[in-house]
Amino acid sequence: MANRLSKIVTRTGDDGTTGLASGDRVAKHRTRVAAMGDVDELNSSLGLLLSEPIAHDLRGSLLDIQHDLFDLGGELSLPGHTLISLAHLERLDGLIAQFNSELPPLRDFILPGGSRPAALAHMARTICRRAERTVVALSSEEPIAPLTGQYLNRLSDLLFVIARLLNRDTDHGDVLWQQGRNGT
């Protein structure tokens, strides 16, 4: 890997193609490349969230997820290769249950926002949903591991719960949607 990363500017993508881990070159407009890009953007958005002052347990969980997302991107980059396992989903399910048990029941829809860290978690959640949609689109074009989309689906739920926790931790509270607030 060290030799591979020693030269950042390769110019090999100047023709509108990119290399997969398999060595194959594919057009940058392909769904697989879009899915890889969406997962990379999601991982970057979590990096931005991690630059905020957040609780240690959330920080550790988000860092673990960043590593998972790098594995997931690697899985997308190498067709037929599987790195995301049922254990990954079970860990997310456990985090959702743990973090959600610390929150009051949600009786209303909430708006994305509140504190800055919560708003960043909501942004990551929406990027995650887009990545999931792109992975679903890819799965209609070619076979992919079914846990890939399931992981992203669970992760978006976890990011919603994390956003609520971050609003609670900053004493900001969730921003509740008020139906018809500006209506006639």
C-alpha positions in Angstrom: 0.0 0.0 0.0 2.8 2.4 0.8 4.1 2.3 -2.8 0.7 2.7 -4.1 0.1 5.9 -2.1 3.6 7.5 -2.8 2.4 9.1 -6.0 -0.9 11.0 -5.5 -1.1 12.6 -9.0 -1.2 9.8 -11.5 -3.2 11.4 -14.3 -4.7 8.0 -15.0 -8.2 9.4 -14.4 -7.9 12.2 -16.8 -9.7 10.1 -19.4 -12.8 9.9 -17.3 -12.1 6.4 -15.8 -11.0 5.3 -12.4 -9.3 2.1 -11.2 -11.1 -0.5 -9.0 -9.1 -2.6 -6.5 -9.4 -5.4 -9.0 -7.2 -3.5 -11.4 -10.2 -2.9 -13.8 -10.7 0.6 -15.1 -14.3 1.8 -15.3 -16.0 5.1 -16.3 -16.4 7.5 -13.4 -20.1 7.9 -14.2 -20.8 4.2 -13.3 -23.1 3.5 -10.4 -20.4 1.6 -8.6 -18.1 4.6 -8.7 -21.0 6.8 -7.5 -21.6 4.4 -4.6 -17.9 4.5 -3.6 -18.0 8.3 -3.8 -21.1 8.5 -1.6 -19.6 6.3 1.0 -16.4 8.3 0.9 -18.4 11.5 1.4 -20.3 9.9 4.3 -17.0 9.0 5.9 -15.7 12.6 5.4 -18.8 14.0 7.0 -18.2 11.8 10.1 -14.7 13.1 10.2 -16.2 16.6 10.3 -18.5 15.6 13.1 -15.6 14.1 15.0 -13.9 17.5 14.9 -16.6 18.7 17.3 -16.5 18.3 21.1 -18.6 15.2 21.6 -18.9 12.5 24.3 -16.2 9.9 24.4 -18.5 6.9 23.8 -19.9 8.6 20.7 -16.5 9.5 19.5 -15.3 5.8 19.8 -18.4 4.5 18.0 -18.1 7.0 15.2 -14.4 6.2 14.7 -15.3 2.5 14.5 -17.9 3.4 11.9 -15.3 5.3 9.9 -13.2 2.2 9.7 -16.3 0.1 8.7 -17.0 2.6 6.0 -13.5 2.3 4.6 -14.0 -1.4 4.5 -17.4 -0.9 2.9 -15.8 1.3 0.2 -13.2 -1.4 -0.3 -15.9 -3.9 -0.8 -17.5 -1.7 -3.4 -14.1 -1.2 -5.1 -13.5 -5.0 -5.4 -16.6 -6.6 -7.0 -17.4 -9.9 -5.4 -15.4 -9.2 -2.2 -17.2 -9.1 1.1 -15.9 -7.2 4.2 -19.1 -6.2 6.0 -20.4 -9.0 8.1 -23.5 -9.7 10.3 -21.3 -8.7 13.3 -21.1 -5.2 11.9 -24.9 -5.0 11.7 -25.3 -6.4 15.2 -22.9 -3.8 16.6 -25.0 -1.0 15.0 -28.2 -2.5 16.3 -26.7 -2.7 19.8 -25.6 1.0 19.6 -29.0 2.1 18.4 -30.6 0.2 21.3 -28.1 1.6 23.8 -28.2 5.2 22.7 -31.9 5.3 22.1 -32.6 4.0 25.6 -31.0 7.1 27.0 -33.5 9.4 25.1 -37.1 10.2 25.9 -39.7 8.7 23.5 -40.1 10.7 20.3 -43.7 11.8 19.9 -43.2 14.3 17.0 -41.1 14.6 13.9 -38.0 16.6 14.4 -36.2 19.0 12.0 -32.6 18.4 11.2 -30.7 20.8 13.3 -30.4 22.0 16.9 -26.8 22.2 18.0 -23.9 22.2 15.5 -22.8 18.7 16.3 -26.4 17.4 16.0 -26.8 19.3 12.7 -23.6 17.6 11.4 -25.0 14.2 12.5 -28.2 14.9 10.6 -26.1 15.9 7.5 -24.2 12.6 7.8 -27.5 10.8 8.1 -28.8 12.3 4.8 -25.5 11.5 3.0 -25.9 8.0 4.4 -29.4 7.7 3.0 -28.1 8.8 -0.4 -25.3 6.3 -0.3 -27.8 3.6 0.5 -30.0 4.6 -2.5 -26.9 4.4 -4.7 -26.0 1.0 -3.4 -29.6 -0.2 -4.0 -29.3 1.2 -7.6 -26.0 -0.7 -8.0 -27.6 -3.9 -6.7 -30.1 -3.7 -9.6 -27.3 -3.5 -12.1 -24.9 -6.1 -10.7 -24.6 -8.5 -7.7 -23.4 -7.0 -4.5 -23.3 -8.3 -0.9 -26.7 -7.8 0.6 -25.3 -6.6 4.0 -23.8 -3.5 2.3 -27.1 -1.8 1.9 -28.4 -3.1 5.2 -25.3 -1.6 7.0 -26.1 1.8 5.5 -29.7 1.5 6.4 -28.9 0.8 10.0 -26.2 3.4 10.1 -28.7 6.1 9.0 -31.0 5.1 11.9 -28.0 5.3 14.3 -27.0 8.7 13.0 -30.6 10.0 13.7 -30.3 8.7 17.3 -26.8 10.2 17.7 -28.2 13.6 16.5 -30.8 13.4 19.2 -28.2 12.5 21.8 -26.0 15.4 20.7 -28.9 17.8 21.1 -29.6 16.5 24.5 -25.9 16.7 25.5 -25.7 20.4 24.5 -29.0 21.2 26.3 -30.4 22.4 23.0 -33.1 19.8 22.6 -34.6 18.5 19.3 -36.2 21.0 17.0 -39.8 19.8 16.7 -41.7 20.1 13.4 -44.8 22.2 13.7 -47.2 21.1 11.0 -48.7 24.1 9.2 -46.6 26.6 11.0 -46.4 28.9 8.1 -49.5 27.8 6.3 -52.5 29.8 5.4 
